[in-house]
């Protein structure tokens, strides 16, 4: 198993894995539809931008020729603190590889990058009812930090 930063040539495998995460997330609300290919169709430009950016990092768990997990983290500026913080936008490990330590390795890669970049902290947002994920985040040192609101109509 190799944990490393994603490269442009990893795009097809990574976006397939992102779509597996989308399928999982959609199934949590019993909205189970046909398997998604949304990211494979619409996220190519964003993938290229993220992988080429020095303010973002996409870590992948690579087993032989297959991406089996990923973690996407971005630097976010905080004017009032004159610092950046890291925000984990997505993290997923394929079901067959869960419980093998891959999530810990991905998180450690993100923590190491955040430290190297001098980030203030790392934040992430998680859905309701994901008790196993929440326990993992707490084990990794994250604390529950309140409510999140989002504006979806503007």
Secondary structure, DSSP 8 states (H G I E B T S, - for coil): -EEEE--GGGHHHHHHHHHHHHHHHHHTTT---S---HHHHH-HHHHHHHHH-SSEEEEEEEETTEEEEEEEEEEEEEGGGTEEEEEEEEEEE-GGGTTSSHHHHHHHHHHHHHHHTT-S-EEE---TT-HHHHHHHHHTT-------------
